């Protein structure tokens, strides 16, 4: 369950291929380069339980670094390539990173962040950065054999900061842990996804995010070949499915939307029949969008609900979902509990905060209050990601929205996700967000912010058309009272919307630059 084993058994097999550039890294090359990098990390003073940071776009060097850290007993922090210098500095400082590795394209922000955080050991990839040593040069002098004190390290990931400043998740360190253990995700990939060493896995999302990082590394543990997109493009994704005869992939709902909005002559010209399994998560998927995807690809689309925190997981396969439309499935890791505002557990189909029980609760690095608030007041092993939903009599979870996104208008709780799910199906809408804005009479009023589809003008006539569309499909309470247009909503590459930034425009909160 580690690439070192596959390097011995199938050295010339591609471990991964970059879809854009076509660069192939074999298992033997991955083994050699990660070993050299591990030696370089030790020489740079990085000892077990220390932290390093990686600030890069999707690159052929990405997993050479991650596997080097993993086999060196290090925490590796994968920083969003969208962050600015001060935001990078915050994560470097908060995580205690001793070393930073950055791509040349992000050199300015990397240098500014490292300066502010006082990180002195700096390596670059994919080009030069002033004051950084090229990783390829640094590691070239070291042997391609393992370091003497190999032990398992792990990722330390930060939340996307969609509702506030990012918080790090730092699992407990286990000295001397083997680098090739069986894991829950390996078991899921085998038993539910049907992944084997013959699988071909296409990853279209940024590798700094938990799902693509962890699923990709899990597929590599199994000996499958990865195909990594430098950046998602809907037609390029479909072309890659055909070209590489992809069997497994993971997406987010915004990717579904972008593919479905391609012209039919483009969308349907690619052969996707090799695909055996597709999974989506990270953000809610509107029911009509998923229905169209199942009609197109067949009942091979699974969905799960979980967080980077690893405190629980639900799962649902297409045939189940067609019977329970809108559900994110039943628990396969942890027990589901729905609780009211006072912590009391609620019954079937009653709406409340979602908790997982019987699993290790999350511990947020340097954030005692957030750690405390994630736990149930009366049950130490119940924890929540802050979502609201209900569980039906059969144990299927239906999510309503993030608790933090709830709109309180005239004392009534309104969750905007349902309104967003309706708006996104309109052919003239590329993206949308629904928020609460100040209202002198009701406290908050429902507002929609819409990104028009390409070539569509956002004007008063379109606003009225979209509001009428909502009124025809939703109760009056959930319909926007006003609608604004935005040429590009601030959305994380993994599909999560930075709703806080949109909300701040109307509430005047601009003190944080963290996105």
C-alpha positions in Angstrom: 0.0 0.0 0.0 2.8 2.4 -1.0 4.4 3.5 -4.2 7.7 1.9 -3.1 6.1 -1.5 -3.6 4.8 -0.7 -7.0 8.2 0.7 -8.0 9.7 -2.7 -7.4 6.9 -4.7 -9.0 6.1 -2.4 -12.0 8.9 0.2 -12.3 8.0 1.4 -15.8 4.3 1.8 -15.2 3.1 5.4 -15.2 2.4 6.5 -11.6 0.9 9.7 -13.0 0.6 11.7 -16.3 0.0 15.4 -16.6 -2.9 15.8 -19.0 -1.9 19.2 -20.3 1.9 18.8 -20.8 1.8 15.0 -21.3 4.7 14.5 -18.9 4.8 11.0 -17.4 6.3 10.0 -14.1 6.7 6.3 -13.6 6.6 4.5 -10.3 10.4 4.0 -10.5 10.9 7.8 -11.0 8.5 8.7 -8.3 10.4 6.3 -5.9 13.8 7.7 -6.8 12.8 11.4 -6.7 10.8 11.1 -3.4 13.8 9.3 -1.8 16.2 12.0 -3.0 13.9 14.7 -1.7 13.5 12.9 1.6 17.3 12.9 2.1 17.4 16.6 1.2 14.7 17.3 3.8 16.6 15.6 6.5 19.8 17.5 5.5 17.8 20.7 5.7 17.0 19.9 9.3 13.5 18.6 8.9 13.0 15.9 11.6 9.9 13.7 12.3 6.8 15.7 13.3 8.2 18.8 11.7 6.2 20.7 9.1 6.9 21.7 5.5 4.7 23.7 3.2 4.0 23.3 -0.6 2.7 26.3 -2.5 2.1 25.3 -6.1 -0.4 24.7 -8.8 -0.9 21.2 -10.1 2.6 20.1 -11.2 4.5 16.9 -12.0 6.7 17.7 -9.0 3.7 17.8 -6.6 3.6 14.2 -5.6 7.3 13.8 -5.6 7.3 16.2 -2.7 4.2 14.8 -0.9 5.5 11.3 -1.0 8.9 12.5 0.2 7.3 14.2 3.2 5.0 11.2 3.8 8.0 8.8 4.1 10.0 11.2 6.2 7.5 11.5 9.1 6.7 15.1 8.2 3.5 17.1 8.1 3.0 18.6 4.7 0.8 21.7 4.3 -0.6 22.1 0.8 -1.4 25.8 0.4 -4.0 27.1 -2.0 -2.3 28.5 -5.1 -4.9 31.3 -5.0 -3.6 33.0 -1.9 -1.6 36.2 -1.6 1.6 36.8 0.2 0.0 37.8 3.6 -2.3 34.8 3.4 0.6 32.5 2.7 2.5 34.1 5.6 -0.4 33.4 8.0 -0.5 29.7 7.1 3.3 29.4 7.2 3.4 31.0 10.7 0.4 29.2 12.0 1.6 25.7 10.9 5.1 26.3 12.1 6.6 25.4 8.7 10.4 25.0 8.7 10.7 24.9 4.9 8.6 26.1 2.0 8.6 24.8 -1.6 6.9 27.0 -4.2 6.3 27.1 -7.9 8.0 29.8 -10.0 4.6 31.1 -11.1 3.7 31.9 -7.5 7.2 33.3 -6.7 6.2 36.8 -5.7 3.6 35.7 -3.2 5.8 32.8 -2.0 8.7 35.2 -1.3 6.5 37.8 0.4 4.9 35.1 2.6 8.2 33.5 3.5 9.7 36.9 4.4 6.8 37.8 6.6 6.7 34.4 8.3 10.5 34.3 8.7 10.9 30.9 6.9 14.5 30.8 5.7 14.8 27.4 3.9 13.2 27.9 0.5 13.1 25.7 -2.6 11.5 26.3 -6.0 10.0 24.0 -8.6 9.1 24.6 -12.3 11.5 27.5 -12.6 13.6 29.9 -10.5 12.5 32.3 -7.8 15.1 34.8 -6.5 16.3 33.7 -3.0 15.0 30.1 -3.5 17.1 27.0 -4.4 15.7 24.9 -7.3 14.5 21.6 -5.8 15.8 19.6 -8.8 19.3 20.9 -8.1 19.1 20.5 -4.3 18.1 16.9 -4.4 20.3 15.8 -7.3 23.3 15.1 -5.0 21.4 12.6 -2.8 20.9 8.8 -3.2 17.8 7.4 -4.7 17.4 4.9 -1.9 15.2 5.4 1.2 16.4 7.4 4.3 17.4 5.3 7.3 14.6 6.5 9.6 11.5 6.2 7.3 8.2 6.6 9.1 4.8 7.8 8.1 4.0 11.5 7.8 0.7 13.0 6.8 -1.0 16.0 5.4 -1.9 19.0 7.5 -4.6 20.8 5.6 -6.3 24.2 6.1 -10.0 24.9 5.7 -10.9 26.9 2.6 -11.8 29.9 4.6 -15.2 30.3 3.0 -16.8 31.6 6.3 -13.7 32.9 8.1 -10.0 32.5 8.5 -8.6 29.1 7.5 -7.9 26.7 10.4 -5.4 23.8 10.2 -6.1 20.2 10.9 -3.0 18.5 12.5 -3.6 14.8 13.3 -1.6 13.3 16.2 1.9 12.3 15.3 2.8 8.6 15.7 6.5 8.1 16.0 7.8 5.2 13.9 4.5 4.5 12.2 5.0 2.4 9.0 4.8 4.2 5.7 2.4 1.6 4.1 -0.5 1.0 6.4 -4.0 0.0 5.4 -6.4 2.9 5.8 -10.2 3.5 5.8 -9.9 5.4 2.5 -8.0 2.4 0.9 -10.8 0.1 2.1 -13.5 2.4 0.7 -11.7 2.8 -2.7 -11.4 -1.0 -3.0 -14.8 -2.1 -1.6 -17.1 0.7 -2.8 -15.3 2.3 -5.8 -13.9 -1.0 -7.1 -10.4 0.5 -7.5 -7.5 -1.8 -8.4 -4.0 -1.6 -9.8 -5.6 -1.6 -13.3 -7.7 1.5 -12.6 -7.0 4.8 -14.4 -8.0 7.8 -12.3 -8.5 11.3 -13.6 -8.2 14.1 -11.1 -9.3 17.5 -12.5 -9.2 19.5 -9.2 -6.4 21.4 -7.4 -4.2 19.0 -5.4 -4.0 21.3 -2.4 -7.5 20.4 -1.5 -8.2 17.4 0.7 -10.3 15.2 -1.6 -8.1 15.3 -4.8 -4.9 15.0 -2.7 -6.1 12.1 -0.5 -7.9 10.2 -3.2 -5.0 10.6 -5.7 -2.5 9.3 -3.1 -4.8 6.5 -2.2 -5.1 5.4 -5.8 -1.3 5.5 -6.1 -1.1 3.3 -3.0 -3.2 0.8 -4.8 -0.9 0.9 -7.9 -3.4 2.7 -10.2 -2.3 5.2 -12.8 -3.2 8.9 -12.2 -4.0 11.5 -14.9 -3.7 15.0 -13.4 -5.3 18.0 -15.1 -3.3 21.2 -14.5 -6.6 23.1 -14.6 -10.2 22.0 -15.1 -11.8 22.7 -18.5 -15.1 21.0 -19.3 -14.2 19.9 -22.9 -10.6 19.0 -22.0 -12.0 16.8 -19.2 -14.2 14.9 -21.6 -11.4 14.6 -24.1 -9.2 13.1 -21.3 -11.8 10.6 -20.4 -11.8 9.3 -24.0 -8.0 9.6 -24.7 -6.9 7.8 -21.5 -9.8 5.4 -21.2 -10.4 6.6 -17.7 -12.2 4.2 -15.3 -12.4 6.4 -12.1 -12.8 10.1 -11.4 -13.9 12.6 -8.8 -15.6 15.9 -9.5 -17.5 18.7 -7.8 -21.0 19.9 -8.9 -19.8 23.1 -10.6 -17.9 20.8 -13.0 -21.1 19.0 -13.8 -22.8 22.3 -14.5 -20.0 23.5 -16.8 -20.1 20.2 -18.8 -23.9 20.2 -19.1 -23.8 23.8 -20.4 -21.5 22.8 -23.3 -23.2 22.7 -26.7 -24.5 19.2 -27.3 -22.3 18.8 -30.4 -19.3 19.3 -28.1 -20.5 17.5 -25.0 -21.7 14.4 -26.8 -18.8 13.9 -29.3 -16.5 12.2 -26.7 -16.7 8.5 -25.8 -17.0 8.2 -22.0 -18.0 4.5 -22.0 -14.7 3.5 -20.2 -15.9 5.3 -17.1 -16.9 2.8 -14.3 -17.1 5.1 -11.3 -17.4 8.8 -10.7 -17.7 10.4 -7.3 -18.7 13.9 -6.2 -18.6 15.8 -3.0 -17.4 19.1 -1.5 -20.6 21.1 -2.3 -24.3 20.4 -2.7 -25.5 19.2 -6.1 -28.8 20.5 -7.4 -31.2 17.6 -8.1 -31.8 18.4 -11.8 -28.1 18.6 -12.4 -27.5 15.2 -11.0 -30.5 13.7 -12.8 -29.0 14.9 -16.1 -25.6 13.5 -15.2 -27.0 10.1 -14.4 -29.0 10.2 -17.7 -25.8 10.9 -19.5 -23.2 8.7 -17.8 -25.5 6.1 -16.3 -25.9 5.0 -12.7 -22.2 5.1 -11.9 -22.2 8.4 -10.0 -21.7 8.1 -6.3 -21.7 10.9 -3.7 -20.3 11.2 -0.3 -20.5 13.8 2.5 -17.4 14.3 4.7 -14.9 16.9 5.6 -11.1 17.3 5.8 -11.6 16.7 9.5 -12.2 13.0 8.9 -14.8 12.7 11.7 -17.4 10.8 9.6 -18.7 10.0 6.2 -22.0 9.2 4.4 -22.2 7.5 1.0 -24.9 7.0 -1.6 -24.8 5.2 -5.0 -26.9 6.3 -8.0 -29.6 3.6 -7.7 -30.2 4.6 -4.1 -30.1 8.3 -4.9 -32.8 7.9 -7.6 -35.0 6.6 -4.8 -33.9 9.2 -2.3 -33.2 12.3 -4.5 -31.3 15.0 -2.8 -29.8 12.7 -0.1 -26.1 12.4 0.5 -26.5 8.9 1.8 -26.2 6.8 5.0 -23.3 6.7 7.4 -20.4 4.4 6.5 -18.0 6.0 9.0 -19.4 7.2 12.3 -23.0 7.4 13.5 -25.4 10.2 12.4 -27.2 12.4 15.0 -29.4 15.4 14.3 -29.6 17.9 17.2 -31.6 21.0 18.0 -30.3 24.3 19.1 -30.1 23.1 22.7 -28.3 19.9 21.8 -31.3 17.6 22.1 -31.3 14.8 19.6 -34.2 15.0 17.2 -36.2 12.3 15.5 -36.6 11.3 11.9 -37.2 14.1 9.4 -36.6 16.8 12.0 -34.2 19.4 10.9 -31.1 20.3 13.0 -27.4 20.4 13.2 -25.6 17.3 11.8 -23.2 15.4 14.2 -21.1 12.3 13.7 -20.7 10.1 16.8 -18.3 7.3 17.7 -15.4 8.9 15.8 -12.4 11.0 16.8 -13.6 14.7 16.9 -11.5 17.2 15.0 -8.8 19.3 16.6 -8.2 22.6 14.9 -4.6 23.8 15.2 -4.2 26.9 17.4 -8.0 27.3 17.5 -9.4 26.1 20.9 -12.7 27.8 20.5 -13.4 26.3 17.1 -12.4 22.9 18.4 -14.8 23.3 21.3 -17.6 24.5 19.2 -17.3 21.5 16.9 -18.2 19.2 19.7 -21.6 18.4 21.1 -22.1 20.0 24.6 -23.1 16.6 26.1 -21.3 14.0 24.1 -17.5 14.2 23.8 -17.3 11.9 20.8 -20.0 13.7 18.8 -18.7 16.4 16.4 -20.1 18.6 13.7 -18.9 20.3 10.5 -21.5 23.0 11.0 -24.0 21.7 8.5 -27.8 21.5 9.0 -30.0 18.7 7.7 -32.3 15.8 8.5 -32.2 12.1 8.6 -35.2 10.1 7.3 -36.6 6.9 8.8 -34.3 4.8 6.6 -31.2 6.6 7.9 -30.5 8.7 4.8 -29.1 12.2 5.4 -30.5 15.2 3.6 -28.4 18.4 4.0 -30.1 21.8 4.1 -27.1 24.2 4.1 -24.3 25.5 6.2 -25.5 26.8 9.6 -23.3 29.9 9.0 -25.2 30.7 5.8 -28.6 30.7 7.3 -30.7 33.8 6.7 -33.0 35.0 9.5 -35.8 37.1 8.0 -38.6 38.2 10.3 -37.6 35.5 12.8 -37.9 32.8 10.1 -34.9 30.6 9.3 -34.2 30.4 5.5 -31.4 28.3 4.0 -30.3 29.7 0.7 -29.1 26.4 -0.9 -32.5 25.5 -2.2 -32.9 28.9 -4.0 -29.4 28.5 -5.5 -30.2 25.1 -6.7 -33.2 26.5 -8.6 -31.3 29.5 -10.1 -28.4 27.5 -11.4 -30.7 25.4 -13.6 -31.7 28.5 -15.6 -29.9 28.5 -19.0 -28.9 32.2 -18.6 -27.1 31.6 -15.3 -23.5 30.5 -15.0 -23.2 30.7 -11.2 -25.1 32.2 -8.3 -25.1 32.9 -4.6 -28.0 33.7 -2.3 -27.3 35.6 0.9 -29.1 37.6 3.5 -28.7 41.4 3.4 -29.6 44.1 5.9 -33.3 44.9 6.0 -34.8 47.6 8.3 -38.1 45.7 8.8 -37.1 42.1 8.8 -33.5 42.1 9.9 -32.4 40.3 6.7 -33.8 40.0 3.2 -33.0 37.4 0.6 -30.7 38.6 -2.2 -29.4 36.7 -5.2 -26.1 37.5 -6.8 -25.9 36.0 -10.3 -23.0 35.5 -12.7 -24.7 35.5 -16.2 -23.9 32.8 -18.7 -21.3 33.7 -21.4 -22.7 36.2 -23.8 -25.7 37.1 -21.6 -26.1 40.7 -20.4 -27.0 41.2 -16.8 -29.7 43.8 -16.9 -33.1 44.7 -15.4 -35.0 42.5 -17.8 -32.9 39.4 -16.9 -33.2 40.2 -13.2 -37.0 40.1 -13.5 -36.9 37.0 -15.6 -34.8 35.2 -12.9 -37.0 36.4 -10.0 -40.1 35.2 -11.9 -38.4 31.9 -12.4 -37.8 31.6 -8.7 -41.4 32.5 -7.9 -42.6 29.7 -10.2 -40.5 27.1 -8.5 -40.2 28.1 -4.9 -42.3 29.4 -2.0 -42.5 33.1 -1.7 -40.4 33.1 1.5 -37.4 31.6 -0.3 -37.5 33.9 -3.3 -35.0 36.7 -3.7 -36.4 40.2 -2.9 -33.6 41.7 -5.0 -31.0 40.5 -7.5 -27.6 41.8 -8.5 -25.1 40.7 -11.2 -21.4 39.8 -10.8 -19.2 38.9 -13.8 -17.3 36.3 -11.7 -18.3 35.0 -8.3 -15.5 34.2 -5.9 -15.6 30.4 -5.9 -12.9 28.0 -4.7 -11.5 25.8 -7.4 -12.9 22.8 -5.5 -16.5 24.2 -5.9 -17.0 25.9 -2.6 -18.3 29.5 -2.7 -16.6 32.2 -0.7 -20.0 33.5 0.4 -18.5 35.5 3.2 -16.8 37.8 0.6 -20.0 38.4 -1.2 -21.9 39.0 2.1 -19.2 41.5 3.2 -20.0 43.7 0.3 -23.5 44.3 1.7 -22.6 44.3 5.4 -19.4 46.3 5.2 -17.0 43.8 6.8 -13.6 44.1 5.1 -11.1 43.5 7.8 -9.9 40.2 6.6 -8.0 39.5 3.4 -8.0 35.8 3.9 -10.0 33.9 1.2 
